Amino acid sequence: MSTANNSAIVEISQTANKFRSSIVLQLENKFIDVKSILGLFTTLLDTGTYQLHVHGPDADDAKKAILDVFAKHNLAIEVASE
């Protein structure tokens, strides 16, 4: 894994931990809590488009922040329709 991916994982986790909402990535049948750095290390090894699921009191702000971090690191993500 490259240093760029490592920095993306750390930034995604740090950003997610600023929010109270539940923030989960889905890739096919895998679901990972974005606040878990270990989970991100295993999930972001896969290529593909991630589905973002966000639920909670600050969901809109959390969603925007996570989308911004993914865009910054050129990672493909879509907001899941609930």
N, C-alpha and C positions, 0 to 999 in steps of 0.2 A: 504494500500500500504506500502511496506517495505521501510526502509531507503535506502537500496541498489537501489531500483527503483527510489527513489527521487534523489539520487546522479547521477544515469544514466541520468535522465531527465535534470538535471541542466547541466551536462557535455555535453550532446548532443546539448542543446540550446546554450551554450557558444561557443562550437566548430563551430556550424553553423553560428553564428553571426560574426565570423572572416572573412567570405567570402562574396563577392558581389553577387554570384550566387543565384538563386532561388533553395531552397532545400525543397522538398516535400516528405512526406511519404504517401503511399497508403496502406490501409488495407481494402480489399474487395471494397466497394463503398465509403469509407471515405478517404478524402484527407486532410492532415494537414501540415501547414507551420512549418517546424522544428525549425524555429527561434522563434516560439510562445511557450513559456513555458506552458501557460494555455492549449493550444491545445495538447501538448505532455502529460500533466497530464491526459487528457481525453482519448487520443488514446492509450497510453502505458499500460492502464489498461487491454486492450484486449490481448489475447494470439493469436499467429499466426505468419506468416511470412510477414514482411513488404516489400513493393516494394519501392525502392528509385529512385526518379526522380530529377535530377540535371541539371540545364540549366544556362549558363552564362559564363562570361569571365574567371573565375577560377574554372570551373566545375570539371576538373580532380583532382585538389588538394582538393577541397571540398568533392568530392566523396570518395577519399581515407581517409580523416580525419574522416568522418562520419562512414564509414565502420569499421575503427579502434576502434572508441568509442563503436559501437554496439558489436563488437567482445569482447572487454574488459569486457562488462557487460553481455555477453552471451545472447544477443538478436538476434533473427533470422531476417536476412535482405537479400534481393536480389536486384541487380541493375536492374531496369526496362529497357527492350529493347525499344528503341525509334523508 
